[in-house]
Amino acid sequence: MPKIFTSIAVGVFGLVALAHMHRLIYGWEVIAAGWFVPRWLSAIASLFAAVLAVMLWRESRK
C-alpha cells in the first residue's frame, strides 16, 4: 500500500518536471531577483525532478 506522503511527493516532483519542460518548449523567460534564469538550468531541473519522481514512485511500489 503506497504511503500518502510518498504519493504527494511523486505528484509534486512530477508537476515541477512538467513546469520546467513547458518552460523549455514554450520559451518562457524567468527572472528571479533581477537575474535571468538560463534555459539550460531548467533542463537540468526538469531531469532532476523527473528522476526523483520516478525513484519515489518505484520505491512506493515495493
C-alpha positions in Angstrom: 0.0 0.0 0.0 1.6 3.3 -1.0 2.2 5.9 1.7 0.3 9.1 1.3 3.3 11.4 1.7 5.2 9.5 -1.0 2.3 9.8 -3.4 2.1 13.5 -2.7 5.9 13.9 -3.3 5.7 12.0 -6.6 2.9 14.4 -7.7 4.8 17.5 -6.7 8.1 16.4 -8.3 6.1 15.4 -11.5 4.5 18.8 -11.7 7.8 20.5 -11.2 9.3 18.5 -14.0 6.3 19.3 -16.3 6.6 23.0 -15.5 10.3 23.1 -16.4 9.5 21.2 -19.6 6.8 23.7 -20.5 9.3 26.5 -20.0 11.8 24.8 -22.4 9.1 24.1 -25.0 7.4 27.4 -24.9 10.4 29.6 -24.2 9.1 31.3 -21.1 11.5 33.7 -19.5 12.1 33.6 -15.8 13.7 36.4 -13.9 14.5 35.8 -10.2 15.7 38.7 -8.1 16.8 40.6 -11.2 18.7 37.5 -12.6 17.7 35.9 -15.9 17.5 32.2 -15.3 19.0 30.4 -18.3 17.0 27.6 -20.1 19.7 25.0 -19.6 19.1 25.3 -15.9 15.5 24.3 -16.4 16.6 21.3 -18.5 18.8 20.1 -15.6 16.0 20.8 -13.0 13.4 19.0 -15.2 15.6 15.9 -15.5 16.4 16.0 -11.7 12.7 16.4 -10.7 11.6 13.6 -13.1 14.2 11.2 -11.8 13.2 11.9 -8.3 9.5 11.3 -9.1 10.3 8.0 -10.8 12.5 6.9 -8.0 9.9 7.7 -5.4 7.2 6.0 -7.4 9.3 2.8 -7.8 10.1 2.9 -4.1 6.4 3.2 -3.2 5.5 0.1 -5.2 7.7 -2.2 -3.0 
